[in-house]
Each structure stands twice: as C-alpha cells, then as structure tokens.
C-alpha cells in the first residue's frame, strides 16, 4: 500500500489516460470487459473523471528530464512494483468495483528494455493467468526494443509514447537522454504493426488484435518558449503520419529549478491548454489547418476568443452565409455550428426552407452564429461580421483562475423575491406548452426528419 501511495501520486502528471476507444465483450471464463464509450466512476483531486488504476511501475529513473518530478536528480522516495504485486492490486481493485482497467506508465528503471520487460510480465499475468479482459493502456518507454513494443501491443488496448516537448531544441535542452528518433521510432513501428494486423485479420478472423484502441501521445505546454503554432503543426503531423487517436496537452506545473524552465516557478494558465484542445478539435473534425488558425506573425491562440471565432473575425469577407444553400464544409466554419448541427441543417433543408428560429432547435448556438449567417436572407445579428465592436460581443468572460474542488462554498447571496403568479395559458396555447411553435406542416416535417438522424449518422 505504501508503494501504491507513492507510485499513484507520481503518475498524476500524465494526462493521456482516456479509457475510450476500445471495445471487448466479456467472455465465459474471463474476468471483466472493455467498453467502447469508456467508464467514469471516480473523480481525481484535480477534477478529472477517471475509472482506471493510474500508476507507475517504478518512479526510479535513469533519465534526468528537468520538467519531471521523478527525474534522477530529484530528492524523492523511490519505489518499484513487482509484476505480481501490481497485477494482484488490479484484480483485487476490480473485484471490489473500484476500477475498470489499468493505466500503466513508468520511470526508466535500469534501462528501457528492463522497464518494458517488467510491464509486459505484469500484463501477461493479468491477461493469461487471471484472464482479465478489462481496458489496459500502457506507456511505451522511448528507446525500447521493437520486439518488446510488439509484445506490449498484443496485450494492451492502447499504447502511447510521450513526445513531451514540441521541438528538438527543447528536448535536447530539458531531456538530453531522449533523442527524437527514440520517440518517433516506436510510434512508426506501432503504426506499421497496426496496418499489418488489419491485413492479417482480413485473412484470419482469429488473429490477435494489436493495440485495438490505437496510440496517443502527450506534450507539455509552456515549459519552453515553443509557440502554439509550433505545437499545432507538430500535432497535425502526428495525426497524419502516425494516425494518432489523440494528442494530449498538459500545462506545465513547476517541479524543478532548471535555468531553462519558466522563472519563478510560475504555472502555465490552464486556459492555454484549453485553447489548444479547442484548436486540436477544429483540426480533427472541422478540416482546419494550423496555418489557418495561427500565423508566424501571430503564433499564439487568443485567450479571450475560442479559435473558431477568432478565425471568423479575421475573415469577415466570407460571412454571412446562407444556411439554406451553403455547402456542409462551409457550415462547419460558422461559429456556433458544430458537426451535429451542420448535419441536421443539411438534412432539414431537404424538406423545406429554414428560418432563423428553426436553427436553435437544430442545435445551433445562436449567441455566436447569428452574426455570421442568414436564413431566407434574414440576418439575425445586431452588427455585421466586419464591425469593430463584434469582438467584444463574442469575447468570453475572463476567469479568475482554476477552481478547487475543496474550496469553501461562497456565501449565499440575497434572497430573490417570489415570482408573480402567471395567468393560466389559453387552451390553444396549452397544446404547444413546453415545445417550440410549429410554423407550418412542411417546417414540422423538416425538423422531424432532422431529429430522426441515427446516432451513427451524427457521430464523426
């Protein structure tokens, strides 16, 4: 239990522990299963919803990365699990319904290959001796042999190799033992192994799966002067070349005193991490490129506007658009219009011509979208896209900082006066109480057709 306390706390800085993406039904004679949508049963101290036992195999490390609390020169208590200890903990926790799976990372214990051997032995005990079928995510140690990467890919649902820093210069300065080639080589091997595995399964139905939930990686934001443009360009390259499922961003938390780290132990605002996730979402699902969202002259994301609004304000010549005729790709560029609402618009306008009041019921966020679109030629905003005052209207309220789950509650405000009694609705109005007004039968048919889109059609 002392090891669990030490190694569980040491794993809290790794953000890429999502449990979604892998599905495996329970089988007779096995223990547990993996669910495609992921499971969320408990909350971490920082507010993140987790369902995995998130732990390190060892916090003893041969590397001396300046941004890591487990670096070789750090004065911390060290501990290392044996494979039998860790696999026993996972099974006992699962039987008590504490967890649904395992997220396993590690410091570099003795050498990358020695560390991977310990982790593989743990997975072999879980999968083959205990017949554990739950979700397992394993971090591959940079520099590990391809044979060990292949072995862990056949036992885990998802594997990942953390790139940590977004440029070769930053990596050589803060993590001199981690050469970029040692990070990208396992990524490339995993990609090629997945491709070969898919081909094998076309010919042999019972061929074992290789990392069925894909691979991911993580970057630390703010530990070095690298700009958001550099980070997003690297992310786009990782998605294209290595078919990453996710690239995670982690705002730098001061843990060291290296002269190249931010001075004064200052923590990077979590808002910067949030903006990068928004931009990453735009690249993955909205076909934006990093050079559309940012430029060399302006390489940082706006802190007061989400990236999509900021892009739209820089391109007023493209707005407003007419929702009844604009292509699907153009609808995705409108602030306030998402993938689901854009598909609903395309489906609904096949039945009849849409009005502004119909868009809200299709999922469009009219608070932002009304300044950038028209319906039947009607413009719903109070100012045009090129107005100098539009930025202020779209700006998000400044936050006072990250809230704590354990902060005392704010004092109660003054009591509100009781609401006056409302007269009863007329019989003709009562028929539509609680729902939107129906303009005409064709409008009703269009909205009904949009709502009947299946879940498969609405999910990217």
N, C-alpha and C positions, 0 to 999 in steps of 0.2 A: 504493500500500500504506500510505503514511502517512495518507492520508485515511481509509482503511478502519479503521486502528487508532484514529483519533480518533473517527470517527462511529459505529463499532461500540460503543466503550466508552460513548459518550454516550447510546446507546439502551437501556442495560441497566435503566433505572428503569421502563420501560414493561412492565407485567405482562400486558397483554391481547394476547398474541401466540399464542393457541392456534391450531393448524392443523386442527382438526376441523370438520366440518360441511359441507364442500364436496366433491362427488364429480364427477370428469370423467375419462372413459376416454381413453386415448391414441388418437390418430388418425393415419392414414397421412399423412406429410408434416409432422407436428408433432413437437415435442420435449417430452417429459415428460407427466405427468398429475397429477391431484389425487385423493387417496384419501379416502373418506368418514370413515374412522376416524382420520385423521391419521398421521404418522410420527414416530418418535423415534429418532434415530441418534446424537446427541451430547448432552453434558451441559454446561451453563453452570457458571461458577465458583460460583454460589450454589446449585447442586444441582438446578436445573430442567432437565428434559429438553426439548431443542429440536431442530428439524430445519430451521429457516428461517434465511436470512441476515437477521439483525435489525440494521437500520442506519438512520441518519438521512440524509436527502437533504442537510441542512445543519444545523450547530449554531449558525449565525449567526441571531440572533433579535431582532426589533424589540420584543418584549414583555419585561417585567421582573417575571415571576412570582417571588415570594420563595422558593417551595419548589423551584425548578428550578435545576439546576446550569448550564444553558445560557442563563440569563436575560441580558438585555442588559448589566447592570452587573457580571456575573461576569468575573473575570480568567482566562479560559481561551483556549487556542489555537483559532482558528476554521478551518473548512474547509467546502467545498461541492463535492459531486459534480456533474459534468455528466451529462446523461442517457446519453450514450454510454459514459462511464466505468462508471457503475453497472450498466447493462444488460449490458455486457461482463463485469463481475465475476460477475453472476448466472449467465450462460451458462457461463462457464469453471468456476465452482464446481460447477454442476450436472453438467457433463460429467465432472468428477473425482469425482463422487459425494460431495461434501462436504455438499450441501444438497438439499432437495426443493422449496424455494419461497422466497418473499421476504416479509419484514415490513418495511414502509417507513413511516417517520414523518419528521418534520422540524421544525426551528425555523421561525419566521416569517421567511423570507428576503425582504427588501424589503417585501413585502405578502402577505396570504393568497392573493390570486389569482396573484401571481408564483410563489409556492411551489407551489401546486397545478398550475400550468402545467408546471413542471419535472418534477413527479412523474408527470403524465399523459404527458408526452413519453417518459419512461423506460418506462412501461407499454406505450405504443404500439410502441416499438422491440422490446420483449420479445414482445408478442403478435403483431404483424403482420410484423415483419422476421425475427425468429428463430423465429416460430411456437411460442413457449413456452406449454405447456399446464399448467404446474405451478401450485401454490397461491400466491396473492398476497393479502396483507392490507395495506390502506392506511389510514393515519390521515388523516381529513379535517380541514383546518385551520379552526378557528372563524372565521366571517366570510367564507368563500369564496363565490363566486357560485354560484347554483343550477345554471347551465349546466356549471360545472366539476365540481360534485358529481355531476351526471348522467353526465358523461363518465367519471369515475373508477369509478362504479358499474357501467358496462358493460365495464370492463377488469379489475376486481378481483373476487376471490371473496368477500371480506368487507371491509366498511368500518366505521370506528368514529370516533366523535367523543368525545374525553375530556371528561367533565364536571369532573374533577379535585377540586372541593370541593363538599360536600353542601348548602351554603346560600348564598343571595345575599349575606348579610353577610360570610361568609368569603371569597367570591370577590371582592367589591369591596375587601376589606382586603388580600388577598395577591396578587390578579391583577387589578388595576384595568382593564387593557386587554381583559379577557374579560367581556363582558356576558352574562348568562344567555341572552338572546334570540339571541345569535350562536352559542350552543351548541345550543339546542333547535330552532332553525330548520332546520339541516341534518339533525338527527335526524328531524324531522317530514317533511322533503322525501324522505328516504331511505325512510321508511315508506310514504308515498303512492306513490313510484315503484315500490316492490316490489309494491304492490297493483295498480297499473296494468299492471305487467309480467306478473303472473299472469293477468290478464284477457286481455292480448294473446296469451299463449301458449295460451289456451283456443281461440282462433280461428286462430292462425297457429303451427304446430308449430315453425317455424324462427326464430321471433322471438328476438332475443338475450336472454340472461339478465341480470338486473340484481342484482348482489350476491347470488348464489345462497346463500351461506353466512350471510347476514343481517348484522346490525350489532351491535356491542358497545360498551361504554364502560368507563371506569375512574375510581375515586375514591381519593383519598389519605386514609388513615385516621390520625388523631392529630396532624395539623399544626395543627388548630384545635380548639376545645372542643366541636365537634358530637358529640352522643351517638350510640350505636349505634342507638337508636330512630329518630333523625332519618335516619340513613344507610339503615336498612332501609325506612322509609316512602318515601324517595326511590327506592330500588331497586324496590320494588313498583310505584310509579307509572311508572317507566321500562319495566318489563315489560308493563304493561297498555296504556300509551298508545302506545309506540313499538315494541312487540313485539321487545324486545331478545333476542338469543340468550344473552348473558351480561353480567353486571355484575361487573367485576373490582375487587378491593380491594388496595391497596398500602400497607403500613405505612410511615409517614413515616420517611425517612432524612435526618438533618441535613445540609443542603448550604448553608445560609445563616445570616445573623445578624439577620434582621428581628425587631424587638421583639415582633411578634405571634406568632412561632413559639415552640415549646416551649423553655423556658430551658435553658441549659447544654448545648445540642446533644444532648439525650437522644433516643435512638431508641425508637420505639414498639415494645412487645413484639410479636413475630410471633404470639403466641398470640391476641391480639385480632383480627388479620387472619384467623386460622384459625377463630375462633368466628363471625365474620361470614360466612365461606364456609359453615359448617355451617347457620347460620340462613337464608342465601340458598337453600341446598338444600332446607330444610324448606318455604320459601315456594313454590318452583318445583314440587316433586314431592309434597309431603305436605299441601298446602292449608292451611298455617298462615298467619296474618297477623302483621304486626309487632306489633300491639297484643295478640295472644295471647302472644307471646314476651317482650315487654317492656311497661313502663308508664311513665307520666310520673313516678311515684314511684320507679321502679327502671329507669332508662333504659339501663343498661349490661349487657352479657351476662356471665354468671357465668364466671369464669376457671377454676374447679375442676370444673364440670359442663358437659357438652355441652348445647345449648339444649333438646333434646327431654327429657332427664332433668330439667332444671331446671323445665320446664313441667309435667311429670308430678308432681313433688314439690309443686308449688303447687296441684294439683288432685287430692288423694287421693280425693275423693268419686267420681271417675269410674273408679276401679280397686278390685279387679281385675276384668278382663273375662273372659268365657268364650270361648275360641278357636273352639269348635265352633258358636257361634251369633252371635258379634259381626259386624256389617257390615264390609265391606272398609275403609271410611273410618275406622272405629273401630280396626281392627287397626293402621292406619298411625300411630296416636297412641301406640302402645305402644313404650317404649324397647327397642331391640334387635330390633325388627321393621322390616324395610325393604320397599321396593316389591316386590322379587322374592319375598322370603319370605312377604309377605302374599298374593300371588297364588298361591303354592304351597299355602298353608294353605287358601284358598278352593277350589282345585282338589282337594286331597286329602280334605277333609271331605265332598265329594260321594260319596265311595266308602265311607267308614267314619268312625267317631268317633275323633278324635285323642287321643293320650295325651301327657303331658309329655315322655317320652323320644323321641317322634316329632318334636318341634318342632326340636330341634337338627339333625336330618338334613334338615329343610326350610330350613335357613339362618338360623334364629332365634338371636340371641346371648343365650343363657340366663343369662349372667352378669348382665345387666341386666333381661331380660324376666321372669325368674322372680318378681320382686317385684310384677308388675303384671298377671298373667294366671293363669287356671286352665284345666285341661283335664280334662273329665269331672268337674268340681267339685273337682279336686285342686289345691291351692295349693303351689307348689314353693319359695317363698321362706322365709327364716328370720324375717322381720318383715313386718308389713303396710305398705301404702303410706303410712299416716299416722304411722308410727313416727319419733320424733325422731332415731333412730340410722341411718336409711336413707341420709341424705345422705352420711354418712361412708363407708358401704359402696359408694356409687356414685361417689364423688369420684375423679377421675383423679390419678395421681401427679404431684406438682409437678416441672416440668422445670427443669434448671439453666441453660437458655438454648439458643440455636441452635447446633448442632454445626457444625464446619468440616470440609469435605472434605479439608483438607490438614493437620489437626491430627495430631500423632504418636499412634500407637496406644497404648491403655492397657497398663500392664504386665500380663503374664499372671498369672492367679490360681493358687491352689494346685491341684495335680492332683487329680482326683476318683478315689476308689477304684474298682477294676474292679467291674462289676455281677456279682452272683452268677449262677451258671448256673441257668436256669429249666428245670423238668421239661418234657418233651415234652407237647404237647396231646393230649388224648384224641381218638380218631377221630371221635366225634360232635361235638366242639367244633371240630376242624380244618376241618370243612366251612364254618364261618362265620368262620374266622380272617380278620382284616383287614376285616371288614364288620360292620354293626350287626345285632343279633339280630332275628330275624323272629318277631313275637308270634303272628300267625295269618294265614291266607291273605288275609283282607279287608284287614288292615293293609298287607300286602305290595302288594296291588293299588293301594291308595290312594297309597302312596309312589311306586310305579312310574308312576302316572298323572301325579303332580306333576312328576317328573323329566323326563317327555316333553314338557313345555310347550316350544313352539318359542321360538327366540330373539326372534322378532317379538312374541310374547305377553309376554315378560319385560322388554322394553326400553320405557321410557317415551318 
